[in-house]
């Protein structure tokens, strides 16, 4: 499927190992400044030592670009009943995902900020 240039909203379908289902995460394309900030924030100097902060970086930037998710992909318990998490009814939806699904948010950031790869000639010959 070709990339549609100029699209404001993109999606990434992820297999959630906790629920065993497919979850669709909607996100906006990161800016060039965010891409640089992502790379820079992966390491931090503390007490003269470099500290690897990739996990924190992935979660932070994943939340920054995350704009939503597929209807019914997440459930919350309200008054003892399970109900779909809905950004319109639950303004704290990002905090809920930060607390209860950081793996999916971090995976989004990893794929979007780090996921590009170069296809070698051997890869092209095997698939074509």
matplotlib code that plots the C-alpha trace (Angstrom):
import matplotlib.pyplot as plt

x = [0.0, 1.5, 2.1, -0.4, 1.6, 0.1, -2.0, -2.4, -3.4, -1.6, -2.2, -0.2, -1.8, -0.1, -0.7, -1.2, 0.4, -1.7, -5.2, -4.2, -6.0, -5.0, -5.0, -4.9, -2.9, -3.5, -0.6, 0.6, 3.9, 6.7, 8.3, 12.0, 12.6, 10.9, 13.0, 16.2, 14.9, 14.1, 17.6, 19.2, 17.0, 17.9, 21.0, 21.4, 24.5, 24.1, 27.1, 29.5, 28.1, 26.0, 22.7, 20.7, 17.1, 15.6, 12.6, 11.6, 12.2, 10.0, 7.1, 7.3, 7.5, 5.0, 2.4, 3.3, 2.5, -0.4, -3.7, -6.1, -6.9, -9.4, -13.0, -13.2, -9.5, -9.2, -11.8, -12.0, -14.1, -16.7, -19.1, -18.2, -18.9, -16.4, -16.8, -14.7, -12.1, -13.2, -11.1, -14.3, -15.7, -12.3, -10.1, -7.4, -7.1, -3.4, -2.6, -4.5, -2.5, 0.7, -0.2, -1.7, -0.3, 3.1, 4.4, 2.1, 2.8, 6.6, 6.3, 4.6, 7.5, 10.1, 8.5, 8.0, 11.2, 13.5, 11.7, 13.1, 15.5, 17.4, 16.4, 19.4, 19.6, 19.3, 16.1, 14.6, 15.6, 14.0, 10.7, 10.5]
y = [0.0, 3.4, 6.2, 9.0, 12.2, 15.0, 12.8, 14.2, 10.9, 7.6, 4.2, 1.3, -2.0, -3.9, -7.3, -6.9, -9.8, -9.1, -9.3, -11.4, -9.0, -6.5, -2.8, 0.1, 3.2, 6.5, 9.0, 12.1, 12.3, 13.6, 16.9, 17.1, 18.8, 15.9, 13.4, 15.2, 15.6, 11.8, 10.9, 13.3, 12.3, 8.6, 9.4, 11.7, 12.8, 12.2, 12.7, 12.7, 9.3, 8.6, 7.1, 5.1, 6.5, 4.8, 3.3, 6.7, 8.4, 5.9, 6.3, 10.1, 10.6, 7.8, 9.7, 13.0, 11.6, 9.3, 10.8, 8.0, 4.3, 2.0, 2.0, -0.7, -1.5, -0.7, -1.3, 0.3, -0.6, 2.1, 1.4, -2.3, -2.6, -2.8, 0.0, 1.0, 3.7, 6.8, 10.0, 12.0, 10.5, 9.9, 13.0, 11.2, 8.5, 9.1, 8.8, 5.6, 4.2, 5.5, 3.6, 0.4, 0.0, 1.6, -1.3, -0.5, 3.3, 2.6, 0.2, 2.9, 5.3, 2.7, 1.9, 5.5, 7.0, 4.0, 1.7, 2.6, 0.1, -0.2, -3.0, -4.7, -6.1, -9.7, -8.7, -7.3, -10.4, -12.7, -10.8, -10.1]
z = [0.0, -1.0, 1.5, 1.0, 1.3, 3.3, 5.6, 9.1, 10.8, 10.4, 12.0, 13.3, 13.9, 16.8, 18.2, 21.9, 23.7, 26.9, 25.3, 22.3, 20.0, 17.4, 18.5, 16.2, 17.3, 15.6, 15.5, 13.9, 12.0, 14.3, 13.4, 12.5, 15.9, 17.7, 15.8, 17.0, 20.5, 20.6, 19.6, 22.1, 25.0, 24.7, 26.8, 29.7, 31.7, 35.4, 37.7, 34.8, 33.6, 30.6, 31.4, 28.9, 28.9, 25.9, 27.7, 29.2, 25.8, 23.9, 26.4, 26.4, 22.7, 22.0, 24.1, 22.3, 18.8, 19.9, 18.8, 19.5, 19.0, 17.4, 18.9, 21.5, 21.5, 25.2, 28.0, 31.4, 34.4, 35.3, 38.2, 38.0, 34.3, 31.4, 29.0, 26.0, 26.7, 24.7, 24.4, 24.3, 27.5, 29.2, 28.9, 30.9, 28.2, 27.6, 31.3, 31.4, 28.6, 30.2, 33.4, 31.9, 28.4, 28.3, 26.2, 23.3, 23.5, 23.7, 20.7, 18.7, 19.4, 18.6, 15.2, 14.2, 15.5, 15.0, 12.7, 9.3, 7.7, 4.5, 2.2, 0.7, -2.8, -1.4, 0.4, -2.8, -4.8, -2.2, -2.2, -5.9]

ax = plt.figure().add_subplot(projection="3d")
ax.plot(x, y, z, "-o")
ax.set_aspect("equal")
plt.show()
